[in-house]
């Protein structure tokens, strides 16, 4: 009798915790669903940069006000199979696992959709817990938002260093123009630093960034010619 009484408070607390977790799960997914139409208001990383004293700059614009060249540039640089995967590039994941087993340098397997999920819902670091949540929301947003909306949110939340978030703010600060007016070279330079915008600078670009941008200019034309951005740019 006393043993069952002892279990009572534990079960009640477990039930309360379960209800809280379920409520959080539902709220986060309602929020994620709303972002199909509403711009991402802010991210954890944006808050961290602001608290850290950086001059936070961001201008939200629709995809129509961002040069299609930049869309092709980020696909060329970050995720050439963006239009064909479902949020996670399992082929790239398998290749990365195989390279790790063989002791070779590990390639990045994170897609634009995964980066968007991380930027929108999570934080840098966090290990497998964050990676698991990022993978789920990559699949969720790809299915619910669609490719065009994923790209729009990506280009409005990605960091370009120095507290600069989004393509419009980056174009204004780095080149003194709107994102819609970026040239091929400027779009390639912006895409070239995305893996590490704090270390790889484009004001002015070093030899590595300049060379990488040159390579990306060629890849941009391949992306255009092969229709690798059609899921975003096709009428």
Backbone as JSON, one array per atom type, in Angstrom:
{
  "sequence": "XXXXXXXXXXXXXXXXXXXXXXXXXXXXXXXXXXXXXXXXXXXXXXXXXXXXXXXXXXXXXXXXXXXXXXXXXXXXXXXXXXXXXXXXXXXXXXXXXXXXXXXXXXXXXXXXXXXXXXXXXXXXXXXXXXXXXXXXXXXXXXXXXXXXXXXXXXXXXXXXXXXXXXXXXXXXXXXXXXXXXXXXXXXXXXXXXXXXXXXXXXXXXXXXXXXXXXXXXXXXXXXXXXXXXXXXXXX",
  "N": [[0.83, -1.2, 0.0], [1.89, 1.29, 0.9], [3.93, 1.45, -0.93], [2.63, 1.85, -3.38], [1.56, 4.34, -2.86], [3.88, 5.86, -2.73], [4.65, 5.79, -5.37], [2.75, 7.34, -6.55], [3.13, 10.36, -6.51], [5.42, 10.46, -8.15], [4.52, 9.42, -10.61], [2.59, 11.35, -11.19], [4.18, 13.63, -11.55], [5.72, 12.77, -13.69], [3.75, 12.57, -15.62], [2.99, 15.25, -15.85], [5.36, 16.41, -16.83], [5.48, 15.07, -19.26], [3.21, 16.13, -20.5], [3.95, 18.82, -20.72], [6.16, 18.61, -22.44], [4.86, 17.58, -24.69], [3.16, 19.71, -25.29], [5.06, 21.68, -25.93], [6.19, 20.49, -28.18], [4.01, 20.55, -29.97], [3.56, 23.35, -30.12], [5.98, 24.29, -31.22], [5.86, 23.12, -33.73], [3.56, 24.27, -34.76], [4.47, 26.88, -34.92], [6.56, 26.46, -36.78], [5.04, 25.67, -38.99], [3.64, 28.04, -39.49], [5.63, 29.61, -40.54], [5.7, 29.11, -43.18], [4.42, 31.13, -44.42], [5.03, 33.43, -42.98], [7.78, 35.61, -42.34], [10.87, 34.53, -40.82], [11.13, 35.7, -37.62], [13.34, 36.12, -35.98], [16.44, 34.66, -34.79], [18.2, 32.3, -32.67], [20.95, 32.62, -32.97], [21.11, 35.22, -34.01], [20.26, 36.63, -31.76], [22.34, 35.98, -30.01], [24.51, 37.24, -31.27], [23.72, 39.91, -31.03], [23.62, 40.24, -28.23], [26.3, 39.83, -27.79], [27.35, 42.22, -28.58], [27.68, 42.91, -31.23], [27.06, 44.84, -34.21], [24.04, 44.49, -35.2], [22.54, 43.65, -38.24], [19.93, 43.39, -40.52], [17.75, 42.88, -43.23], [14.69, 42.01, -44.3], [13.57, 40.54, -47.23], [11.45, 39.66, -50.05], [11.83, 36.7, -52.11], [11.74, 37.45, -54.75], [13.07, 39.84, -54.79], [15.71, 39.28, -54.66], [18.67, 38.58, -56.34], [18.55, 36.16, -58.93], [20.95, 35.07, -59.59], [22.37, 34.89, -57.21], [20.92, 32.91, -55.92], [21.55, 30.71, -57.56], [24.27, 30.72, -57.05], [24.56, 30.05, -54.29], [23.47, 27.51, -54.33], [25.32, 26.26, -56.01], [27.57, 26.45, -54.37], [26.87, 25.28, -51.89], [24.96, 23.17, -52.06], [24.33, 21.24, -54.42], [22.43, 19.37, -55.08], [20.06, 20.34, -54.21], [17.47, 20.65, -55.33], [16.61, 18.06, -55.69], [16.72, 16.4, -53.43], [15.03, 15.48, -50.31], [15.28, 17.3, -48.27], [17.3, 16.25, -46.74], [20.38, 15.14, -47.86], [20.92, 12.11, -48.52], [22.7, 10.62, -49.99], [25.04, 12.17, -49.93], [25.48, 12.07, -47.2], [26.02, 9.33, -46.8], [28.39, 9.15, -48.29], [30.04, 10.79, -46.75], [30.15, 9.33, -44.36], [31.45, 7.04, -45.27], [33.94, 8.11, -46.04], [34.83, 8.91, -43.56], [35.17, 6.47, -42.27], [37.27, 5.46, -43.73], [39.26, 7.14, -42.99], [39.74, 9.42, -44.39], [39.64, 12.95, -45.33], [36.79, 14.48, -44.02], [33.88, 15.19, -45.76], [31.52, 17.91, -46.02], [28.09, 17.39, -45.35], [25.81, 18.71, -44.98], [22.75, 20.08, -45.97], [21.24, 22.88, -47.75], [18.67, 23.08, -46.77], [18.88, 21.83, -44.25], [20.67, 23.62, -43.05], [19.02, 25.86, -42.99], [17.02, 24.95, -41.26], [18.56, 24.63, -38.93], [19.42, 27.3, -38.52], [16.96, 28.52, -38.09], [15.6, 27.21, -35.96], [17.43, 26.28, -34.07], [20.74, 26.25, -32.64], [24.28, 27.0, -32.79], [26.54, 24.27, -32.44], [25.89, 21.67, -29.98], [25.81, 19.01, -30.64], [24.68, 15.62, -31.16], [22.04, 15.82, -30.34], [21.08, 18.32, -31.21], [21.6, 17.94, -33.93], [19.87, 15.84, -34.55], [17.34, 17.04, -34.16], [17.59, 19.05, -36.06], [17.7, 17.53, -38.43], [15.13, 16.38, -38.46], [13.5, 18.72, -38.71], [14.43, 19.65, -41.1], [13.41, 17.77, -42.92], [10.71, 18.2, -42.37], [10.29, 20.96, -43.02], [11.0, 20.97, -45.73], [8.95, 19.43, -46.79], [6.62, 20.83, -46.0], [7.0, 23.63, -46.4], [8.12, 23.8, -48.98], [10.45, 24.02, -51.76], [11.02, 26.61, -52.81], [10.22, 28.37, -50.76], [11.87, 27.49, -48.67], [14.39, 28.27, -49.68], [14.0, 31.05, -49.76], [13.7, 31.67, -47.02], [16.18, 30.78, -46.12], [17.98, 32.57, -47.43], [17.31, 34.85, -46.11], [18.06, 34.51, -43.52], [20.63, 33.54, -43.24], [23.98, 34.0, -42.04], [26.36, 36.5, -42.81], [28.68, 37.24, -41.56], [30.06, 39.58, -39.11], [27.7, 40.36, -37.79], [25.86, 40.57, -39.81], [23.0, 39.64, -41.4], [21.23, 37.81, -43.8], [20.58, 38.2, -47.34], [19.99, 40.74, -48.42], [20.92, 42.67, -46.54], [23.61, 41.93, -46.56], [24.35, 42.49, -49.22], [24.0, 45.25, -49.28], [25.8, 46.18, -47.29], [28.3, 45.05, -48.04], [28.57, 45.64, -50.77], [27.2, 47.95, -51.36], [24.69, 48.02, -52.6], [21.43, 46.8, -53.71], [20.2, 43.46, -53.08], [18.99, 42.46, -55.3], [20.42, 43.47, -57.39], [22.89, 42.31, -57.63], [25.94, 41.33, -59.15], [27.34, 38.6, -61.12], [29.95, 38.05, -60.19], [29.91, 39.28, -57.65], [27.84, 37.85, -56.38], [29.05, 35.33, -56.4], [31.24, 35.81, -54.71], [29.92, 36.33, -52.27], [28.74, 33.81, -51.84], [31.03, 32.3, -51.66], [32.17, 32.67, -49.14], [30.45, 31.55, -47.34], [30.75, 29.03, -45.86], [32.35, 29.79, -43.68], [32.0, 32.66, -42.66], [33.17, 34.43, -40.88], [35.86, 33.98, -40.84], [36.68, 33.75, -43.49], [37.05, 36.32, -45.53], [35.52, 38.93, -47.54], [36.09, 41.5, -47.94], [38.71, 43.23, -48.24], [38.63, 40.37, -50.53], [40.69, 37.54, -49.82], [43.35, 35.58, -51.35], [42.47, 32.9, -51.4], [39.63, 33.04, -51.11], [39.02, 34.64, -53.32], [39.86, 32.97, -55.42], [38.19, 30.78, -54.98], [35.72, 32.0, -55.44], [36.0, 32.51, -58.17], [35.95, 29.9, -59.17], [33.35, 29.25, -58.43], [31.91, 30.96, -60.06], [32.06, 29.69, -62.52], [30.67, 27.38, -61.85], [28.16, 28.41, -61.28], [27.16, 28.93, -63.81], [26.94, 26.34, -64.74], [24.98, 25.35, -62.99], [22.85, 26.93, -63.86], [22.67, 26.11, -66.58], [22.13, 23.35, -66.34], [19.76, 23.33, -65.03], [19.62, 23.18, -62.24], [18.61, 24.84, -60.33], [15.99, 25.13, -60.85], [13.75, 24.37, -59.35], [13.42, 26.45, -57.67], [13.59, 28.8, -59.19], [12.21, 28.48, -61.61], [9.33, 29.47, -63.53]],
  "CA": [[0.0, 0.0, 0.0], [2.77, 2.46, 0.97], [4.72, 1.51, -2.16], [1.81, 2.47, -4.42], [1.47, 5.77, -2.52], [5.16, 6.48, -3.11], [4.69, 5.93, -6.81], [1.76, 8.33, -6.98], [3.71, 11.65, -6.88], [6.35, 10.29, -9.27], [3.73, 9.28, -11.82], [1.96, 12.64, -11.49], [5.22, 14.52, -12.09], [6.08, 12.25, -15.02], [2.66, 12.94, -16.52], [3.08, 16.7, -16.07], [6.5, 16.64, -17.72], [5.09, 14.58, -20.58], [2.26, 17.1, -21.06], [4.72, 20.01, -21.09], [6.93, 18.27, -23.65], [3.92, 17.45, -25.81], [2.71, 21.06, -25.62], [6.18, 22.33, -26.62], [6.29, 19.87, -29.51], [2.92, 21.08, -30.8], [3.77, 24.79, -30.34], [7.11, 24.48, -32.15], [5.43, 22.73, -35.07], [2.64, 25.31, -35.21], [5.36, 27.98, -35.32], [7.24, 26.07, -38.02], [4.04, 25.69, -40.05], [3.31, 29.44, -39.8], [6.73, 30.22, -41.29], [5.44, 28.92, -44.61], [3.94, 32.42, -44.92], [5.57, 34.54, -42.18], [9.25, 35.6, -42.26], [11.49, 34.18, -39.53], [11.3, 36.99, -36.93], [14.69, 36.19, -35.41], [17.01, 33.36, -34.47], [19.06, 32.27, -31.48], [22.25, 33.17, -33.35], [20.95, 36.67, -34.08], [20.21, 37.1, -30.39], [23.69, 35.84, -29.47], [25.34, 38.29, -31.86], [23.3, 41.18, -30.45], [24.1, 40.25, -26.83], [27.75, 39.93, -27.85], [27.74, 43.6, -28.88], [27.87, 43.17, -32.65], [26.09, 45.72, -34.84], [23.12, 43.58, -35.89], [21.91, 44.21, -39.45], [19.12, 42.44, -41.29], [16.64, 43.44, -43.98], [13.94, 40.89, -44.87], [13.0, 40.83, -48.56], [10.95, 38.46, -50.73], [12.78, 36.09, -53.03], [11.72, 38.21, -56.0], [13.99, 40.97, -54.66], [17.07, 38.74, -54.55], [19.12, 38.18, -57.67], [18.59, 34.71, -59.18], [22.36, 34.65, -59.65], [22.77, 34.49, -55.86], [20.3, 31.6, -55.69], [22.4, 29.71, -58.23], [25.59, 30.7, -56.41], [24.54, 29.29, -53.03], [23.28, 26.1, -54.69], [26.62, 25.8, -56.5], [28.54, 26.38, -53.28], [26.45, 24.58, -50.69], [24.01, 22.06, -52.14], [23.96, 21.13, -55.84], [21.26, 18.49, -55.22], [18.98, 20.97, -53.45], [16.16, 20.44, -55.96], [16.27, 16.64, -55.84], [16.58, 15.68, -52.16], [13.84, 15.8, -49.51], [15.71, 18.04, -47.08], [18.57, 15.63, -46.35], [21.04, 14.49, -49.0], [21.4, 10.86, -47.95], [23.87, 10.19, -50.76], [26.19, 12.88, -49.37], [25.69, 11.53, -45.84], [26.7, 8.04, -46.94], [29.76, 9.42, -48.73], [30.77, 11.33, -45.6], [30.38, 8.21, -43.44], [32.46, 6.18, -45.87], [35.22, 8.8, -45.94], [35.26, 8.88, -42.15], [35.66, 5.11, -41.99], [38.56, 5.27, -44.4], [40.22, 8.08, -42.44], [39.98, 10.55, -45.29], [39.03, 14.19, -44.87], [35.34, 14.33, -44.05], [33.19, 16.24, -46.51], [30.29, 18.4, -45.43], [26.9, 16.76, -45.93], [24.65, 19.5, -44.57], [22.07, 20.71, -47.09], [20.68, 24.22, -47.51], [17.47, 22.9, -45.93], [19.36, 21.58, -42.89], [21.2, 24.88, -42.53], [17.87, 26.71, -42.71], [16.41, 24.41, -40.04], [19.43, 24.98, -37.8], [19.37, 28.74, -38.29], [15.62, 28.94, -37.67], [15.09, 26.58, -34.75], [18.44, 25.78, -33.15], [21.9, 27.04, -32.29], [25.53, 26.34, -33.17], [26.94, 23.28, -31.46], [24.77, 20.88, -29.49], [26.04, 17.59, -30.89], [23.68, 14.78, -31.82], [20.68, 16.27, -30.0], [20.72, 19.36, -32.17], [21.63, 17.37, -35.27], [18.64, 15.07, -34.72], [16.25, 17.99, -34.35], [17.83, 19.71, -37.35], [17.32, 16.59, -39.49], [13.67, 16.3, -38.5], [12.91, 19.94, -39.22], [14.78, 19.74, -42.53], [12.4, 16.98, -43.61], [9.41, 18.86, -42.16], [10.18, 22.21, -43.79], [11.02, 20.65, -47.15], [7.63, 18.93, -47.16], [5.56, 21.79, -45.72], [7.28, 24.94, -47.01], [8.49, 23.71, -50.38], [11.82, 24.44, -52.07], [11.13, 28.05, -53.0], [10.13, 29.02, -49.46], [13.09, 27.16, -47.94], [15.45, 29.14, -50.18], [13.71, 32.41, -49.33], [14.03, 31.78, -45.59], [17.64, 30.62, -46.02], [18.66, 33.8, -47.85], [16.97, 35.93, -45.19], [18.54, 34.21, -42.17], [22.03, 33.13, -43.22], [24.89, 35.04, -41.56], [27.5, 36.83, -43.65], [29.73, 37.8, -40.71], [29.95, 40.93, -38.55], [26.33, 40.67, -37.43], [25.08, 40.81, -41.04], [22.14, 38.49, -41.68], [20.39, 37.91, -44.97], [21.21, 38.64, -48.58], [19.83, 42.18, -48.67], [21.86, 43.39, -45.68], [24.97, 41.63, -47.04], [24.58, 43.23, -50.47], [24.11, 46.68, -48.96], [27.01, 46.47, -46.52], [29.52, 44.64, -48.75], [28.69, 46.18, -52.13], [26.48, 49.21, -51.49], [23.59, 47.89, -53.57], [20.4, 45.85, -53.31], [20.47, 42.06, -53.43], [18.46, 42.21, -56.65], [21.34, 44.02, -58.39], [24.2, 41.67, -57.53], [26.53, 40.75, -60.36], [27.78, 37.23, -60.96], [31.13, 38.04, -59.34], [29.51, 39.62, -56.28], [27.11, 36.7, -55.86], [30.02, 34.27, -56.16], [32.01, 36.17, -53.52], [29.07, 36.1, -51.1], [28.6, 32.37, -51.64], [32.34, 31.71, -51.39], [32.55, 32.77, -47.73], [29.4, 31.02, -46.48], [31.13, 28.03, -44.85], [32.97, 30.4, -42.51], [32.05, 34.09, -43.01], [33.98, 35.22, -39.94], [37.27, 33.76, -41.15], [36.88, 34.0, -44.92], [36.54, 37.68, -45.75], [35.42, 39.39, -48.92], [36.26, 42.98, -47.94], [38.72, 42.61, -49.57], [38.82, 38.92, -50.49], [42.04, 37.01, -49.93], [43.6, 34.75, -52.53], [41.64, 31.7, -51.38], [38.23, 33.42, -51.38], [38.95, 35.12, -54.7], [39.94, 31.8, -56.28], [36.95, 30.0, -54.79], [34.67, 32.73, -56.14], [36.18, 32.27, -59.6], [35.44, 28.55, -59.45], [31.89, 29.28, -58.29], [31.33, 31.61, -61.23], [31.88, 28.64, -63.53], [29.62, 26.46, -61.38], [26.89, 29.11, -61.42], [26.71, 28.72, -65.19], [26.54, 24.93, -64.82], [23.69, 25.28, -62.3], [21.85, 27.51, -64.77], [22.53, 25.29, -67.78], [21.57, 22.04, -66.01], [18.47, 23.5, -64.36], [19.73, 22.73, -60.85], [17.88, 25.77, -59.47], [14.66, 25.32, -61.42], [12.72, 24.22, -58.33], [13.29, 27.76, -57.03], [13.54, 29.91, -60.14], [11.32, 28.25, -62.75], [8.01, 30.09, -63.36]],
  "C": [[0.86, 1.25, 0.0], [3.59, 2.6, -0.29], [3.94, 2.18, -3.28], [1.63, 3.96, -4.15], [2.74, 6.5, -2.92], [5.25, 6.71, -4.62], [3.8, 7.05, -7.32], [2.36, 9.67, -7.38], [4.66, 11.56, -8.07], [5.6, 10.2, -10.58], [3.07, 10.6, -12.21], [2.98, 13.6, -12.1], [5.64, 14.08, -13.5], [5.02, 12.64, -16.05], [2.69, 14.43, -16.84], [4.21, 17.04, -17.04], [6.15, 16.22, -19.14], [4.13, 15.56, -21.26], [2.98, 18.37, -21.51], [5.51, 19.77, -22.37], [6.03, 18.16, -24.87], [3.43, 18.83, -26.26], [3.79, 21.82, -26.37], [6.33, 21.8, -28.04], [5.24, 20.45, -30.45], [3.16, 22.56, -31.12], [4.89, 25.04, -31.35], [6.68, 24.14, -33.57], [4.38, 23.7, -35.63], [3.44, 26.52, -35.69], [6.04, 27.67, -36.65], [6.27, 26.11, -39.2], [3.72, 27.13, -40.47], [4.39, 30.1, -40.64], [6.65, 29.91, -42.79], [5.02, 30.25, -45.25], [4.6, 33.61, -44.23], [7.09, 34.48, -42.18], [9.73, 35.17, -40.87], [11.77, 35.48, -38.78], [12.7, 37.19, -36.36], [15.16, 34.8, -35.07], [17.86, 33.46, -33.21], [20.41, 32.89, -31.79], [22.19, 34.7, -33.46], [20.95, 37.28, -32.68], [21.6, 37.05, -29.75], [24.61, 36.95, -29.98], [25.0, 39.65, -31.24], [23.79, 41.31, -29.01], [25.61, 40.41, -26.79], [28.26, 41.3, -28.26], [27.97, 43.89, -30.35], [26.75, 44.07, -33.18], [25.18, 44.88, -35.73], [22.46, 44.29, -37.06], [21.2, 43.11, -40.21], [17.98, 43.18, -41.97], [15.93, 42.27, -44.67], [13.33, 41.33, -46.2], [12.43, 39.55, -49.15], [11.98, 37.94, -51.73], [12.84, 36.84, -54.36], [12.7, 39.38, -55.99], [15.43, 40.54, -54.4], [17.49, 38.22, -55.92], [19.1, 36.66, -57.83], [20.02, 34.18, -59.29], [22.83, 34.2, -58.28], [22.15, 33.16, -55.49], [21.15, 30.5, -56.32], [23.76, 29.59, -57.55], [25.59, 29.88, -55.13], [24.26, 27.81, -53.3], [24.59, 25.5, -55.19], [27.61, 25.57, -55.37], [28.16, 25.39, -52.19], [25.67, 23.28, -50.92], [23.52, 21.89, -53.58], [22.76, 20.21, -56.06], [20.05, 19.05, -54.47], [17.6, 20.64, -54.02], [15.72, 18.98, -55.99], [16.15, 15.88, -54.52], [15.35, 16.16, -51.4], [14.18, 16.55, -48.22], [17.04, 17.54, -46.56], [19.13, 14.91, -47.57], [21.68, 13.2, -48.48], [22.6, 10.31, -48.72], [25.13, 10.85, -50.22], [26.51, 12.39, -47.97], [26.44, 10.21, -45.91], [28.15, 8.21, -47.38], [30.61, 9.92, -47.57], [31.1, 10.24, -44.6], [31.49, 7.31, -43.97], [33.85, 6.81, -45.77], [35.75, 8.78, -44.51], [35.81, 7.52, -41.78], [37.04, 4.89, -42.56], [39.63, 6.25, -43.92], [40.56, 9.24, -43.34], [39.29, 11.79, -44.74], [37.53, 14.12, -45.06], [34.69, 15.51, -44.76], [31.95, 16.69, -45.76], [29.09, 17.78, -46.13], [25.64, 17.55, -45.59], [24.06, 20.22, -45.77], [21.65, 22.14, -46.73], [19.47, 24.11, -46.6], [17.86, 22.64, -44.48], [19.91, 22.85, -42.27], [20.07, 25.84, -42.18], [17.18, 26.26, -41.43], [17.24, 24.78, -38.82], [19.32, 26.46, -37.48], [18.04, 29.19, -37.69], [15.25, 28.45, -36.28], [16.14, 26.25, -33.69], [19.6, 26.76, -32.99], [23.14, 26.32, -32.81], [25.95, 25.39, -32.06], [25.75, 22.42, -31.06], [24.84, 19.4, -29.81], [24.86, 16.89, -31.53], [22.25, 15.21, -31.51], [20.22, 17.32, -31.0], [20.65, 18.81, -33.59], [20.36, 16.57, -35.56], [17.45, 15.98, -34.96], [16.36, 18.7, -35.68], [17.39, 18.82, -38.51], [15.8, 16.49, -39.6], [13.06, 17.55, -39.13], [13.32, 20.21, -40.68], [13.76, 18.97, -43.36], [11.03, 17.66, -43.54], [9.27, 20.09, -43.05], [10.21, 21.95, -45.29], [9.64, 20.21, -47.62], [6.55, 20.01, -47.05], [5.78, 23.12, -46.44], [7.45, 24.85, -48.52], [9.84, 24.35, -50.64], [11.96, 25.97, -52.14], [11.12, 28.79, -51.65], [11.36, 28.71, -48.6], [14.23, 28.09, -48.37], [15.23, 30.58, -49.73], [14.08, 32.62, -47.86], [15.54, 31.66, -45.38], [18.34, 31.94, -46.32], [18.3, 35.0, -46.99], [17.46, 35.69, -43.78], [20.02, 33.88, -42.1], [22.92, 34.3, -42.8], [26.05, 35.23, -42.53], [28.6, 37.54, -42.84], [29.41, 39.19, -40.21], [28.52, 41.33, -38.21], [25.43, 40.96, -38.61], [24.31, 39.54, -41.38], [21.27, 38.77, -42.9], [21.07, 38.55, -46.15], [21.12, 40.14, -48.78], [20.81, 42.99, -47.83], [23.29, 43.16, -46.16], [25.3, 42.41, -48.29], [24.78, 44.71, -50.19], [25.44, 47.01, -48.28], [28.27, 46.18, -47.35], [29.69, 45.35, -50.09], [27.92, 47.48, -52.36], [25.36, 49.17, -52.5], [22.56, 46.91, -53.02], [20.76, 44.44, -53.78], [19.96, 41.73, -54.83], [19.43, 42.64, -57.74], [22.72, 43.39, -58.37], [24.67, 41.13, -58.88], [26.93, 39.3, -60.08], [28.99, 37.14, -60.02], [30.77, 38.32, -57.88], [28.75, 38.47, -55.63], [28.06, 35.55, -55.53], [30.86, 34.56, -54.91], [31.19, 35.95, -52.25], [28.94, 34.61, -50.8], [29.92, 31.73, -51.21], [32.68, 31.7, -49.91], [31.56, 32.08, -46.8], [29.83, 29.92, -45.51], [31.7, 28.64, -43.58], [33.11, 31.91, -42.73], [32.85, 34.95, -42.06], [35.47, 35.1, -40.24], [37.59, 34.09, -42.61], [36.24, 35.33, -45.29], [36.4, 37.98, -47.25], [35.57, 40.91, -49.01], [37.66, 43.37, -47.44], [38.93, 41.1, -49.46], [40.3, 38.56, -50.57], [42.16, 36.13, -51.16], [42.69, 33.52, -52.58], [40.2, 32.02, -51.75], [38.07, 33.87, -52.82], [38.98, 33.94, -55.69], [38.7, 30.94, -56.19], [35.79, 30.67, -55.51], [34.77, 32.53, -57.65], [35.67, 30.91, -60.01], [33.92, 28.53, -59.4], [31.23, 29.98, -59.47], [31.11, 30.6, -62.36], [30.75, 27.69, -63.13], [28.24, 27.1, -61.47], [26.31, 28.87, -62.81], [26.27, 27.27, -65.4], [25.17, 24.74, -64.17], [22.58, 25.82, -63.19], [21.59, 26.6, -65.96], [21.86, 23.96, -67.52], [20.24, 22.12, -65.28], [18.47, 23.09, -62.91], [19.05, 23.66, -59.86], [16.45, 25.96, -59.94], [13.54, 25.17, -60.39], [12.47, 25.53, -57.58], [12.95, 28.84, -58.05], [12.59, 29.72, -61.31], [9.97, 28.89, -62.5], [6.99, 29.1, -62.82]]
}
